[in-house]
Amino acid sequence: MIIHKLIAHHLRHGTDHAFYALQAADAIAWIERAGVKLNRATSVLDLGCGAGVFGGQLIERGCQVTFADAGDWLLPQWRGAPFQRVNLDRDDLAALGAYDLVICSNVLEHLAKPDRLIGSFGVLLKPRGNLYLSWTNWLSPWGGHDFSPFHYLGPHWGHRVFDIVMRRPRLLKPHENLFPTYIGRTLRAIRRQPGLRIARLAPRYYTELAFLLRLPILREFLAWNCAVLIERRCVP
């Protein structure tokens, strides 16, 4: 369980690179506990990589990592690594190639067309490849991100009330760079994809309480962030 460490760090330092490094290290451990091998033979795509913190930790483990995002915001230590510029709402993701492991961390809720990305998961994975997807579902305590918990007033009024009450800048705007997503709907979209199966499912920051994600409706509120490990089945 890492939620208490993240909250403590956020209160002291905000969402700096060390905050995301804590998230990445915990997620990598969860992936490995599922039996996914991470070594020099593992090709990885860090999709929607941002500063590259997640993929950077996999480079340190010897993995062959390619970064991809709409812009190159990689930290200096990763700027020599392979990078592909991509718009996840518009571009043909098949052009990125196929990998043993794809990381898509905290990206889905920022896409206008999340189902389009989910529909591309199969082409990004080699047979028996894995994809780690995590995102902040709208009804979680952090669903509004920098204007939480005002998001519970809805995507139309929540951020407006935040502006009146809090009177401080915010980065995210509903239906511009933050979109309501729901666990049940997202899981159904994944299960509709031929050749893919959900291998593991848990609340990201307290994976020990995986049973929470078996509770329809309640899981939308109880999961701070949803983590899904998806496997591409081997085609005979």
Secondary structure, 3 states (H helix, E strand, C coil): CCHHHHHHHHHHHCCCHHHHHHHHHHHHHHHHHCCCCCCCCCEEEEECCCCCHHHHHHHHCCCEEEEEECCCCCCHHHCCCCEEECCCCCCCHHHHCCEEEEEEECCHHHCCCHHHHHCCHHHHEEEEEEEEEEECCCCCCCCCHHHCCHHHHCCCCHHHHHHHHHCCCCCCCECCCECCCCHHHHHHHHHCCCCEEEEEEEEHHHHHHHHHHHCCCHHHHHCCCEEEEEEECCCC
